[in-house]
């Protein structure tokens, strides 16, 4: 069991609807990441930006982006996660991949499609939450709009790390800041939110604010970083478990079934 998890997350200005250009962009950033990194986090729809043009942009699951993720995971000996536009059985999905260093992978389809942008009219919503076990850590990766729904994120499995990959616009970034911190506190878990920067093809502006919090809601990264950057942090399991054992808040959580 690894007591530490070294994480790199890449806040980038995505190239609109250009998968090859975005893979090249992230390749350059990933190449710079320290060899000690265990997990690399990329944004939501990191090859295209938050596009509803799924018919033109979607890849099959075993498409070029998954192959690229496998290559990078092997090269860096690190897991990589982020979401991509995928087509499967005549449906489109905003699908998160969690790719392990050996090339195996897990999938999560975004549960809460963003109705304000009519994502629900293009993409099929997922129905299953994913808990990844990696290097002795239990990780729950979610996608963007999922952040607004605390029941879906509720820590019933005693996960250690909650991750949100996103394209979250500047005009609602106050909600992003507040809810990331809240999800960390209420779930007694580390919480990382990775957003993008720049302006997309639909005219929406993104100002980053990617951040990491500990289980008490303390900021582990600089506040309000709005430029492109790659941030590397180390999370410690011992301090997490000590805090949980001392405060026992998770022991008092409500029990429920989700339908």
C-alpha positions in Angstrom: 0.0 0.0 0.0 1.4 3.3 -1.1 1.2 6.1 1.6 1.8 8.8 -1.0 0.3 9.5 -4.4 2.2 11.9 -6.7 -0.2 13.6 -9.0 0.2 16.0 -12.0 -2.7 17.8 -13.4 -2.6 19.8 -16.6 -4.7 23.0 -17.0 -4.6 23.9 -20.7 -6.1 26.0 -23.4 -7.7 23.4 -25.6 -7.7 23.6 -29.4 -11.3 23.7 -30.6 -12.4 20.4 -32.1 -8.9 19.3 -33.1 -8.0 16.0 -31.5 -4.5 15.7 -33.1 -3.5 19.2 -32.0 -4.7 18.6 -28.5 -2.9 15.2 -28.2 0.3 17.0 -29.4 -0.3 19.7 -26.8 -0.7 17.3 -24.0 2.2 15.1 -25.2 4.6 18.1 -24.7 3.3 18.7 -21.2 3.3 15.1 -20.2 6.9 14.8 -21.4 7.9 17.4 -18.8 6.3 15.6 -15.9 8.5 14.2 -13.2 9.4 10.5 -13.4 8.0 10.0 -9.8 4.4 10.9 -10.9 1.8 8.2 -10.2 -1.3 9.8 -11.8 -1.7 12.4 -14.6 -5.1 14.2 -14.9 -6.4 15.8 -18.1 -9.5 17.9 -18.6 -13.0 17.0 -19.7 -13.2 16.4 -23.5 -9.5 17.1 -23.6 -9.2 16.3 -27.3 -11.9 18.6 -28.6 -13.2 21.1 -26.0 -16.9 20.9 -24.8 -18.4 20.3 -28.2 -21.9 19.0 -29.1 -20.5 18.1 -32.6 -20.3 14.4 -31.6 -21.2 13.1 -35.0 -18.1 14.5 -36.5 -15.7 14.2 -33.5 -16.6 10.9 -31.8 -14.1 8.0 -31.7 -14.8 4.4 -30.9 -13.6 3.3 -27.4 -10.6 1.6 -28.9 -9.8 4.6 -31.0 -6.7 6.8 -31.5 -7.0 8.6 -28.2 -7.2 5.5 -26.0 -4.1 4.2 -27.9 -2.4 7.5 -27.2 -3.3 7.3 -23.5 -1.9 3.8 -23.3 1.4 4.9 -24.9 1.7 7.9 -22.5 0.8 5.8 -19.5 3.5 3.2 -20.4 6.1 5.9 -21.2 5.6 7.7 -17.9 4.8 4.5 -15.9 1.8 6.4 -14.5 -2.0 6.2 -14.8 -3.7 8.9 -16.9 -7.3 10.0 -16.7 -9.5 12.5 -18.7 -12.7 12.4 -20.8 -13.2 12.0 -24.5 -16.2 12.0 -27.0 -16.9 8.4 -27.7 -19.4 6.6 -29.9 -20.7 3.1 -29.0 -23.8 1.2 -30.2 -25.2 4.2 -32.1 -24.9 6.4 -28.9 -22.5 9.1 -27.9 -20.9 9.4 -24.5 -18.8 11.9 -22.6 -16.5 9.1 -21.4 -13.8 9.2 -18.9 -10.9 6.8 -19.3 -8.7 5.8 -16.3 -5.7 4.1 -18.0 -3.2 2.2 -15.9 0.6 2.0 -16.7 0.1 -1.6 -18.1 -2.4 -0.4 -20.7 -5.5 -1.8 -19.0 -8.3 0.8 -18.3 -11.6 1.6 -16.6 -14.4 3.6 -17.9 -16.9 6.1 -16.5 -19.6 7.8 -18.6 -20.7 11.2 -17.3 -23.8 10.8 -15.2 -25.1 14.3 -15.3 -25.3 15.7 -18.8 -25.3 19.5 -18.9 -28.9 20.4 -19.9 -28.1 24.1 -20.1 -25.8 23.4 -23.1 -28.2 20.7 -24.4 -25.6 18.0 -23.7 -28.5 15.7 -22.8 -29.8 15.9 -26.4 -26.5 14.6 -27.8 -24.9 12.4 -25.2 -26.3 9.4 -23.3 -25.9 9.6 -19.6 -24.0 7.0 -17.6 -25.6 5.0 -14.9 -22.7 3.5 -13.0 -20.2 5.2 -10.7 -16.6 4.2 -10.9 -14.3 3.5 -7.9 -10.7 2.8 -9.1 -8.2 1.0 -6.9 -4.7 2.1 -7.8 -1.5 1.8 -5.8 -3.5 1.2 -2.6 -5.7 4.3 -3.1 -9.4 4.3 -3.8 -10.2 7.0 -6.4 -13.6 8.3 -7.6 -13.3 10.1 -10.9 -16.3 12.3 -12.0 -16.9 14.8 -14.8 -17.8 18.5 -14.6 -21.5 19.0 -14.1 -21.4 16.0 -11.7 -19.9 18.4 -9.2 -23.3 20.0 -8.6 -24.9 16.7 -7.4 -23.5 15.8 -3.9 -25.6 12.6 -3.6 -23.8 11.1 -6.6 -20.4 11.9 -5.1 -21.3 10.7 -1.6 -18.4 8.8 0.0 -20.1 5.5 0.8 -17.1 3.4 -0.3 -14.5 5.2 1.9 -12.6 6.4 -1.2 -9.5 8.5 -0.6 -9.5 10.8 -3.6 -12.4 12.5 -5.5 -11.5 13.9 -9.0 -13.5 16.2 -11.2 -12.3 16.8 -14.8 -14.1 19.8 -16.4 -14.8 22.5 -18.9 -16.3 24.9 -16.3 -16.9 28.4 -17.6 -15.6 31.6 -16.1 -19.1 33.1 -15.5 -19.9 30.3 -12.9 -16.4 29.8 -11.5 -17.5 30.9 -8.0 -19.7 27.7 -7.9 -16.7 25.6 -9.0 -14.5 27.0 -6.2 -17.2 26.6 -3.5 -18.4 23.1 -4.5 -14.9 21.6 -4.9 -14.2 22.6 -1.3 -17.5 21.4 -0.1 -17.1 18.0 -1.8 -13.8 17.5 0.0 -15.2 18.5 3.4 -18.4 16.5 3.3 -16.8 13.4 2.0 -13.7 13.6 4.2 -11.6 13.0 1.1 -8.9 14.7 -1.0 -10.6 16.5 -3.9 -9.0 17.6 -7.1 -10.8 19.7 -9.7 -9.1 20.2 -13.1 -10.5 22.8 -15.4 -9.3 24.3 -18.7 -8.5 27.8 -19.8 -9.1 29.9 -23.0 -12.1 30.4 -25.2 -13.9 27.7 -27.0 -15.6 27.7 -30.4 -19.0 28.5 -28.9 -17.5 31.7 -27.4 -17.4 30.5 -23.8 -14.4 31.7 -21.7 -12.7 29.4 -19.1 -10.4 30.7 -16.4 -9.1 27.6 -14.8 -9.1 27.7 -11.0 -8.0 24.1 -11.0 -7.3 23.2 -7.3 -6.7 20.4 -4.8 -8.1 20.3 -1.3 -7.5 18.0 1.7 -10.3 16.4 3.7 -10.9 19.5 5.8 -11.2 21.8 2.8 -7.7 23.3 3.1 -6.3 24.4 -0.2 -3.2 22.4 -1.3 -2.5 24.5 -4.4 -2.3 28.3 -5.1 -5.7 29.9 -5.3 -7.2 31.1 -8.6 -4.5 30.1 -11.1 -6.0 31.3 -14.4 -3.1 30.6 -16.8 -2.0 27.4 -18.4 0.1 25.3 -16.1 1.0 21.8 -15.0 0.8 21.3 -11.3 2.5 18.5 -9.4 1.4 17.6 -5.8 1.9 14.8 -3.4 -1.0 13.4 -1.3 -0.5 11.6 1.9 -2.7 8.8 3.1 -1.5 8.8 6.7 -2.7 12.3 7.4 -6.0 11.5 5.7 -6.7 8.4 7.8 -5.5 10.1 11.0 -8.0 13.0 10.5 -10.8 10.5 9.7 -10.1 8.5 12.8 -10.0 11.5 15.0 -13.1 13.3 13.8 -15.2 10.2 12.7 -17.5 12.3 10.5 -17.9 9.6 7.9 -19.2 7.2 10.6 -22.2 9.4 11.0 -23.1 9.6 7.3 -26.6 8.8 6.1 -27.3 5.4 4.6 -29.3 5.4 1.4 -30.0 3.7 -1.9 -29.7 5.6 -5.2 -32.3 4.8 -7.9 
